[in-house]
Every structure is written in structure tokens, then in C-alpha cells.
Amino acid sequence: MPVEYNEVAGVSHNWSQLYIGARITGGLVALPVQLSYVSLGDKADFQNWVERKQEEVMENT
């Protein structure tokens, strides 16, 4: 399922779900993902990558 960078709101504490949507009551959707077995370093890289892409999208709008 393709997701826009600006739609990513976060990841669950155990990295089994990606939250997409707005951070308001009823605004999030939990998308099951297979990230719980990814190394801590790669998880940090993933978070940084998403944040960087979100910044790029915000700069271009």
C-alpha cells in the first residue's frame, strides 16, 4: 500500500504498526508492517529518512 511521506504520523512501540493520518482523535489508521525484527540502527535510519522526506514535501508545498 503506497503511503505519502506527509501521511506518516509514527510507528508503534514494538514497530509492528505504521500510523498514518492526522494526529487527532479518530484521525489515525494503523497499518501492519514487518519492522519489529529490523535492527535499532536501521529503525533510526528509517525514522530519519521519513522525517527528511516529510521536510522535503513541506518545503515544496
C-alpha positions, 0 to 999 in steps of 0.5 A: 500500500503506497503511503505519502511521506506527509501521511506518516504520523509514527510507528508503534512501540514494538514497530509492528504498526505504521500510523498514518493520518492526522494526529487527532482523535479518530484521525489515525489508521494503523497499518501492519508492517514487518519492522519489529525484527529490523535492527535499532540502527536501521529503525533510526535510519528509517525514522530519519529518512521519513522525517527528511522526506516529510521536510522535503514535501513541506518545503515544496508545498 
